[in-house]
Amino acid sequence: MNKKIGIGLCSILALTAITTGCGKEAKLDDSEKNAVSLKGIEITATDYYNEIKENNISRLVDMIDHQLFDEEYPRTDEEDQSVKDQIDQLKETYGSNDQMFEAAIQQYFGVEDEKELEDMFRLEFKRSEAVEDYVADNISKKDIEDYYDKNIIGDIKASHILITPDVDSDATDEEKEKAEKAAKKEAKSIIKELDEGKDFATLAKKYSDDTATKADGGDLGYFNTDDMDDNFIEAVKELKNDEYTEKPVKTQYGYHIILKVDQKEKPKLKKVREEIKTTLAEAKLENNTSLHYQTLKDIREDKNIKWNDSKLEKQYEELMDQLIQSSTTTN
């Protein structure tokens, strides 16, 4: 699923209006022509270029990434919503007054107005898409197959009886512990009734604290791993059809007695391969906070972007090292 972008060096460096000179330094055409003249003072185009390149490497990187990602990742509703949510959140924080808001974003984001802020957020959204795709495309076949073997299951149909601890949110630790023990004890007593041959659905209607399912005998319908608490999933996976858990299963909601009713066939690997790649990529990015910036660097290298100005190249390397280091430190 590698995304190929035919980008040449000229199309990147054209953005800065520079051409290659000797000694790995980019120079302007007509470089000695004055950009400004007044009362005997002359500032050449090269003077100006050398001045602005000192502190604008991040802007140049933005220009490069716009060329790389704008066409490959066209604007979507998801992007629009993400940008809107971020701006709305900032307005809640700093106030919706235009002057106050612009002063805040100038200070904290280095942009002049809301339009520049929106452009910045859009570029970051596209960068994140590109990074996730790149990481996903480099997930190994073995990792995909291992995840498939260990984590992919067919949809499961089950019923449950939920017993929640009877405790207020402002209860003391002692009161919470007492309520937990009482709930667990009640769940164990229900399992004993099941062992004696009583009907699961009847007991669910009588005892369950899950108001959404108790009228239907605790029927949860079909679900998969993303739909339930991990402890719930691990417990129900171990059951055969028509078996119930021998011990109460603890989740954030309380104690469950689970009856497994049915399980569908596991989907073929080819059907869930892309989903697995995305899941593993998200996990890698979450577990390695510097991977985002390292991947952006790798993407640019893969597109064969070369630097015709040694000073700009050094500034770029320093910028990326700083971003990678700071993301590792702060997270």
GUPADREN-541975 format. One record per residue (C-alpha): residue in three letters; x, y, z; residue number from 1. Coordinates in Angstrom, 1 decimal, m for minus. Each point is the difference from the previous one (the first is absolute). Example, Ala and Ser with C-alpha at 12.3 -4.5 7.8 and 13.67 -1.06 7.14 Angstrom:
residues 2
SITE  code       X       Y       Z  pos
SITE   ALA    12.3    m4.5     7.8    1
SITE   SER     1.4     3.4    m0.7    2
***
This chain:
residues 331
SITE  code       X       Y       Z  pos
SITE   MET     0.0     0.0     0.0    1
SITE   ASN     3.0     2.3    m0.5    2
SITE   LYS    m1.0     3.3    m1.3    3
SITE   LYS     2.3     1.3    m2.7    4
SITE   ILE     0.4     3.7    m0.7    5
SITE   GLY     2.0     1.0    m2.9    6
SITE   ILE     1.8     3.0     1.4    7
SITE   GLY     3.3     1.3    m1.3    8
SITE   LEU     2.6     2.1     1.6    9
SITE   CYS    m0.8     3.0    m2.2   10
SITE   SER    m3.7     0.1     1.1   11
SITE   ILE     1.1     0.2     3.7   12
SITE   LEU     2.7     2.5    m0.3   13
SITE   ALA    m2.0     2.2    m2.4   14
SITE   LEU    m2.1     0.9     3.0   15
SITE   THR     3.0     2.0     1.4   16
SITE   ALA     0.8     1.6    m3.4   17
SITE   ILE     3.6    m1.3     0.2   18
SITE   THR     2.4    m1.7    m2.4   19
SITE   THR     3.0    m2.1     0.8   20
SITE   GLY     3.3     1.7     0.4   21
SITE   CYS     3.5    m1.2     0.8   22
SITE   GLY     1.0    m1.4     3.3   23
SITE   LYS    m3.4    m1.3     1.0   24
SITE   GLU    m1.5     3.4     0.4   25
SITE   ALA    m3.2     1.0    m1.8   26
SITE   LYS     0.0     3.4    m1.7   27
SITE   LEU    m2.6     2.2    m1.6   28
SITE   ASP     0.1     0.9    m3.6   29
SITE   ASP     1.2     3.5    m0.4   30
SITE   SER     1.3    m0.4     3.5   31
SITE   GLU     1.9     3.3     0.0   32
SITE   LYS    m2.9     2.1    m1.1   33
SITE   ASN    m1.2     2.3     2.7   34
SITE   ALA    m3.2    m0.9     1.8   35
SITE   VAL     0.0     3.4     1.7   36
SITE   SER     2.0     3.2    m0.5   37
SITE   LEU    m0.2     3.2     2.0   38
SITE   LYS     2.5     2.8     0.6   39
SITE   GLY     3.0    m2.0    m1.1   40
SITE   ILE    m1.1    m3.1     2.0   41
SITE   GLU    m0.4    m3.1    m2.2   42
SITE   ILE    m1.5    m3.4     1.0   43
SITE   THR     0.4    m2.7    m2.6   44
SITE   ALA    m2.4    m2.8    m0.6   45
SITE   THR     2.7    m2.4     1.4   46
SITE   ASP     0.3     2.1     3.1   47
SITE   TYR    m3.7    m0.3     0.5   48
SITE   TYR    m0.1    m3.7    m0.7   49
SITE   ASN     2.9    m0.7     2.4   50
SITE   GLU    m1.8     1.9     2.7   51
SITE   ILE    m3.4    m1.6    m0.3   52
SITE   LYS     1.4    m3.6    m0.2   53
SITE   GLU     1.6     0.4     3.4   54
SITE   ASN    m3.3    m0.3     1.9   55
SITE   ASN    m2.5    m1.5    m2.4   56
SITE   ILE     0.9    m3.7    m0.4   57
SITE   SER    m3.3    m1.1     1.5   58
SITE   ARG    m1.8     2.1    m2.6   59
SITE   LEU     2.0    m1.7    m2.8   60
SITE   VAL    m0.9    m3.4     1.4   61
SITE   ASP    m3.7     1.0     0.0   62
SITE   MET     0.3     0.9    m3.6   63
SITE   ILE     1.7    m3.3    m0.9   64
SITE   ASP    m2.7    m2.0     1.9   65
SITE   HIS    m2.8     2.0    m1.8   66
SITE   GLN     1.5    m1.2    m3.3   67
SITE   LEU     0.2    m3.6     1.3   68
SITE   PHE    m3.3    m0.4     1.7   69
SITE   ASP    m2.6     2.5    m1.2   70
SITE   GLU    m0.8    m1.9    m3.2   71
SITE   GLU     0.5    m3.5     1.5   72
SITE   TYR    m2.4     0.8     2.9   73
SITE   PRO    m2.8     2.2    m1.3   74
SITE   ARG    m2.2     1.8     2.4   75
SITE   THR    m2.7    m2.2     1.6   76
SITE   ASP    m2.9     0.5     2.4   77
SITE   GLU     2.1    m1.7     2.7   78
SITE   GLU     2.7     2.6    m0.5   79
SITE   ASP    m2.5     2.8     0.1   80
SITE   GLN    m1.5    m1.2     3.2   81
SITE   SER     3.4    m0.5     1.6   82
SITE   VAL     1.2     3.5    m0.8   83
SITE   LYS    m3.3     1.5     1.1   84
SITE   ASP     0.1    m1.9     3.3   85
SITE   GLN     3.6     1.2     0.7   86
SITE   ILE    m0.9     3.7    m0.8   87
SITE   ASP    m3.2    m0.1     2.1   88
SITE   GLN     1.9    m1.5     2.9   89
SITE   LEU     2.6     2.8    m0.2   90
SITE   LYS    m2.8     2.6    m0.1   91
SITE   GLU    m1.5    m1.5     3.1   92
SITE   THR     3.5     0.3     1.7   93
SITE   TYR     1.0     3.4    m1.2   94
SITE   GLY    m3.3     1.7    m0.8   95
SITE   SER    m1.9     0.5    m3.2   96
SITE   ASN     0.8     3.8    m0.1   97
SITE   ASP     1.9     0.4    m3.3   98
SITE   GLN     2.8     2.2     1.5   99
SITE   MET     0.5    m2.2     3.0  100
SITE   PHE     0.0    m3.2    m2.0  101
SITE   GLU     2.4     1.3    m2.6  102
SITE   ALA     2.4     1.3     2.7  103
SITE   ALA    m0.1    m3.5     1.6  104
SITE   ILE     0.7    m1.9    m3.2  105
SITE   GLN     2.7     2.4    m1.0  106
SITE   GLN     1.7    m0.6     3.4  107
SITE   TYR    m0.5    m3.8     0.3  108
SITE   PHE     0.0    m1.1    m3.7  109
SITE   GLY     1.9     2.7    m1.8  110
SITE   VAL    m2.8     0.6    m2.6  111
SITE   GLU    m1.5     3.3    m0.9  112
SITE   ASP    m3.7    m0.8    m0.1  113
SITE   GLU    m2.6    m2.8     0.0  114
SITE   LYS     0.6    m0.8    m3.7  115
SITE   GLU     3.7    m0.7     0.6  116
SITE   LEU    m1.0    m2.1     3.1  117
SITE   GLU    m2.4    m2.0    m2.1  118
SITE   ASP     2.6    m0.6    m2.7  119
SITE   MET     2.4    m1.2     2.7  120
SITE   PHE    m2.5    m2.5     1.4  121
SITE   ARG    m0.9    m1.3    m3.4  122
SITE   LEU     3.6    m0.7    m0.8  123
SITE   GLU     0.5    m1.8     3.3  124
SITE   PHE    m3.1    m2.1    m0.7  125
SITE   LYS     1.4    m1.0    m3.4  126
SITE   ARG     3.4    m0.7     1.6  127
SITE   SER    m1.6    m2.3     2.5  128
SITE   GLU    m1.9    m1.9    m2.8  129
SITE   ALA     3.3    m0.4    m1.9  130
SITE   VAL     1.9    m1.2     3.0  131
SITE   GLU    m2.7    m2.6     0.9  132
SITE   ASP    m0.1    m1.3    m3.6  133
SITE   TYR     3.8    m0.2    m0.1  134
SITE   VAL     0.3    m1.8     3.3  135
SITE   ALA    m2.8    m2.4    m1.0  136
SITE   ASP     1.6    m0.7    m3.3  137
SITE   ASN     3.2    m1.1     1.8  138
SITE   ILE    m1.7    m2.4     2.4  139
SITE   SER     1.6    m3.4    m0.5  140
SITE   LYS    m1.9    m3.0    m1.3  141
SITE   LYS     0.9    m1.9     3.1  142
SITE   ASP    m1.4     2.7     2.3  143
SITE   ILE    m3.2     0.0    m2.0  144
SITE   GLU    m0.3    m3.7     0.2  145
SITE   ASP     0.8    m0.2     3.7  146
SITE   TYR    m2.6     2.7     0.7  147
SITE   TYR    m2.6    m1.9    m2.1  148
SITE   ASP     0.7    m3.3     1.8  149
SITE   LYS    m0.2     1.5     3.5  150
SITE   ASN    m2.6     2.8    m0.3  151
SITE   ILE    m2.4    m0.5    m2.8  152
SITE   ILE    m3.1    m2.0     0.8  153
SITE   GLY    m3.4    m0.6    m1.5  154
SITE   ASP    m2.9     2.0     1.4  155
SITE   ILE    m1.3    m1.4     3.3  156
SITE   LYS    m3.6    m0.1     1.2  157
SITE   ALA    m0.4    m0.1     3.8  158
SITE   SER    m2.3     0.9     2.9  159
SITE   HIS     1.0     1.3     3.4  160
SITE   ILE    m1.1     0.8     3.5  161
SITE   LEU     1.6     3.1     1.4  162
SITE   ILE     0.2     0.7     3.7  163
SITE   THR     1.3     3.6     0.7  164
SITE   PRO     1.3     1.0     3.4  165
SITE   ASP    m2.6     2.0     1.9  166
SITE   VAL     2.1     3.1     0.9  167
SITE   ASP    m0.1     3.8    m0.5  168
SITE   SER     2.7     1.8    m1.8  169
SITE   ASP     1.0     1.9     3.2  170
SITE   ALA     0.3    m3.2     2.0  171
SITE   THR     3.1    m0.7     2.1  172
SITE   ASP     2.5    m2.6    m1.0  173
SITE   GLU    m1.3    m2.2     2.7  174
SITE   GLU    m3.6     0.3    m1.2  175
SITE   LYS     1.1    m0.7    m3.6  176
SITE   GLU     1.9    m3.1     1.1  177
SITE   LYS    m3.0    m1.3     1.9  178
SITE   ALA    m2.3     0.6    m3.0  179
SITE   GLU     2.4    m1.8    m2.3  180
SITE   LYS     0.1    m3.1     2.3  181
SITE   ALA    m3.9     0.0     0.2  182
SITE   ALA    m0.3     0.2    m3.8  183
SITE   LYS     2.5    m2.8    m0.6  184
SITE   LYS    m1.8    m2.1     2.7  185
SITE   GLU    m3.3     0.5    m1.7  186
SITE   ALA     1.4    m0.9    m3.4  187
SITE   LYS     1.5    m3.3     1.5  188
SITE   SER    m3.4    m0.9     1.4  189
SITE   ILE    m1.6     0.5    m3.4  190
SITE   ILE     2.6    m2.4    m1.5  191
SITE   LYS    m1.1    m2.6     2.6  192
SITE   GLU    m3.6     0.3    m1.1  193
SITE   LEU     1.2    m0.6    m3.6  194
SITE   ASP     1.9    m3.0     1.2  195
SITE   GLU    m3.2    m1.3     1.5  196
SITE   GLY    m1.6     0.2    m3.5  197
SITE   LYS    m1.9     3.2     0.1  198
SITE   ASP    m0.7     1.9    m3.2  199
SITE   PHE     2.6     2.7    m0.9  200
SITE   ALA    m2.6     2.4    m1.6  201
SITE   THR    m2.3    m0.3     3.0  202
SITE   LEU     2.8     0.8     2.4  203
SITE   ALA     1.1     2.9    m2.2  204
SITE   LYS    m3.5     1.5     0.1  205
SITE   LYS     0.0    m0.4     3.8  206
SITE   TYR     3.5     1.1     1.0  207
SITE   SER     1.8     2.0    m2.7  208
SITE   ASP     0.8     3.6     0.5  209
SITE   ASP     0.4     0.6    m3.8  210
SITE   THR    m3.3     1.7    m0.7  211
SITE   ALA     0.6    m0.1    m3.8  212
SITE   THR     0.1    m3.8    m0.2  213
SITE   LYS    m1.7    m1.5     3.1  214
SITE   ALA    m3.5     0.0    m1.6  215
SITE   ASP     1.5    m2.1    m2.8  216
SITE   GLY     1.6    m2.5     2.4  217
SITE   GLY     3.4     1.8    m0.2  218
SITE   ASP     0.3    m0.5    m3.8  219
SITE   LEU     2.9     2.1    m1.4  220
SITE   GLY    m0.3    m1.1    m3.6  221
SITE   TYR     3.1    m0.4    m2.1  222
SITE   PHE     3.1     2.0     0.8  223
SITE   ASN     3.8    m0.1    m0.5  224
SITE   THR     3.1     1.0     1.8  225
SITE   ASP    m0.4     3.8    m0.4  226
SITE   ASP    m3.5     0.0     1.5  227
SITE   MET     0.7    m1.4     3.4  228
SITE   ASP     2.4     0.4     3.0  229
SITE   ASP     3.2    m2.1    m0.4  230
SITE   ASN    m0.7    m2.1     3.0  231
SITE   PHE    m3.5    m0.8    m1.3  232
SITE   ILE     1.4    m1.0    m3.4  233
SITE   GLU     2.7    m2.2     1.4  234
SITE   ALA    m2.5    m1.8     2.2  235
SITE   VAL    m2.6    m0.6    m2.8  236
SITE   LYS     2.7    m1.2    m2.5  237
SITE   GLU     0.9    m2.9     2.3  238
SITE   LEU    m3.6    m1.2     0.2  239
SITE   LYS    m1.6    m2.6    m2.3  240
SITE   ASN    m3.5     0.6    m1.3  241
SITE   ASP    m2.7    m0.3     2.8  242
SITE   GLU     2.7     0.2     2.7  243
SITE   TYR    m0.1     2.8     2.7  244
SITE   THR     2.9     1.3     2.0  245
SITE   GLU     0.8    m1.9     3.2  246
SITE   LYS     1.2     3.1     1.8  247
SITE   PRO    m1.3     3.7    m0.1  248
SITE   VAL     1.8     2.1    m2.6  249
SITE   LYS     1.1     3.4     1.2  250
SITE   THR    m0.2     3.0    m2.3  251
SITE   GLN    m0.4     3.8     0.6  252
SITE   TYR    m3.8    m0.6     0.2  253
SITE   GLY     0.0    m2.6     2.7  254
SITE   TYR    m0.1    m3.8     0.0  255
SITE   HIS    m1.3    m2.0    m3.0  256
SITE   ILE    m1.2    m3.6    m0.4  257
SITE   ILE     0.3    m0.7    m3.7  258
SITE   LEU    m1.8    m2.6    m2.1  259
SITE   LYS     1.5    m0.6    m3.4  260
SITE   VAL    m2.7    m0.8    m2.6  261
SITE   ASP     1.8    m0.1    m3.3  262
SITE   GLN     3.1     1.0    m1.9  263
SITE   LYS     0.4     0.7    m3.7  264
SITE   GLU     2.9    m1.2    m2.1  265
SITE   LYS     3.1     2.1     0.1  266
SITE   PRO     0.4     2.3    m3.0  267
SITE   LYS     2.7    m0.8    m2.6  268
SITE   LEU     3.3     1.8     0.4  269
SITE   LYS    m0.3     1.8    m3.3  270
SITE   LYS    m3.3     1.6     1.1  271
SITE   VAL     1.5     1.5     3.2  272
SITE   ARG     3.6     0.6    m1.1  273
SITE   GLU    m0.4     3.8    m0.5  274
SITE   GLU    m1.9     0.3     3.3  275
SITE   ILE     2.8    m1.8     1.8  276
SITE   LYS     2.7     2.1    m1.6  277
SITE   THR    m1.8     3.2     1.1  278
SITE   THR    m0.4    m1.4     3.6  279
SITE   LEU     3.7    m0.9     0.2  280
SITE   ALA     1.1     3.3    m1.5  281
SITE   GLU    m2.1     1.9     2.6  282
SITE   ALA     1.5    m2.1     2.8  283
SITE   LYS     3.6     0.7    m1.3  284
SITE   LEU    m0.7     3.7    m0.1  285
SITE   GLU    m1.5     0.1     3.4  286
SITE   ASN     2.8    m2.0     1.6  287
SITE   ASN     2.8     1.9    m1.7  288
SITE   THR    m0.7     3.7     0.3  289
SITE   SER     2.9     1.1    m2.3  290
SITE   LEU    m1.0    m2.3    m2.8  291
SITE   HIS    m2.3     2.6    m1.5  292
SITE   TYR     2.9     2.4    m0.8  293
SITE   GLN     2.5    m2.8    m0.9  294
SITE   THR    m2.6    m1.3    m2.5  295
SITE   LEU    m0.5     3.5    m1.6  296
SITE   LYS     3.8     0.1    m0.4  297
SITE   ASP     0.0    m3.4    m1.6  298
SITE   ILE    m2.9     0.9    m2.4  299
SITE   ARG     1.9     3.1    m1.2  300
SITE   GLU     3.2    m2.1    m0.5  301
SITE   ASP    m2.1    m2.6    m1.9  302
SITE   LYS    m1.2     2.7    m2.3  303
SITE   ASN     3.6     0.7    m0.9  304
SITE   ILE     0.0     3.6     1.3  305
SITE   LYS     3.5     1.3     0.0  306
SITE   TRP     1.4     3.2     1.4  307
SITE   ASN     2.0     2.3    m2.3  308
SITE   ASP     1.0     2.3     2.8  309
SITE   SER     2.2    m1.4     2.8  310
SITE   LYS    m1.2     2.5     2.5  311
SITE   LEU    m3.6    m0.7    m0.6  312
SITE   GLU     0.7    m3.8     0.3  313
SITE   LYS     1.7     0.5     3.3  314
SITE   GLN    m2.9     2.1     1.3  315
SITE   TYR    m2.4    m2.7    m1.1  316
SITE   GLU     1.9    m2.7     1.7  317
SITE   GLU     0.2     2.0     3.2  318
SITE   LEU    m3.8     0.8    m0.2  319
SITE   MET    m0.9    m3.7    m0.4  320
SITE   ASP     2.4    m1.1     2.8  321
SITE   GLN    m1.6     2.6     2.3  322
SITE   LEU    m3.5    m1.1    m0.9  323
SITE   ILE     0.9    m3.7     0.5  324
SITE   GLN     1.7     0.7     3.3  325
SITE   SER    m2.7     2.3     1.4  326
SITE   SER    m2.8    m2.5    m0.9  327
SITE   THR     1.9    m2.7     1.8  328
SITE   THR     0.7     2.1     3.1  329
SITE   THR    m3.5     1.5     0.4  330
SITE   ASN    m1.8    m3.3    m0.4  331
***
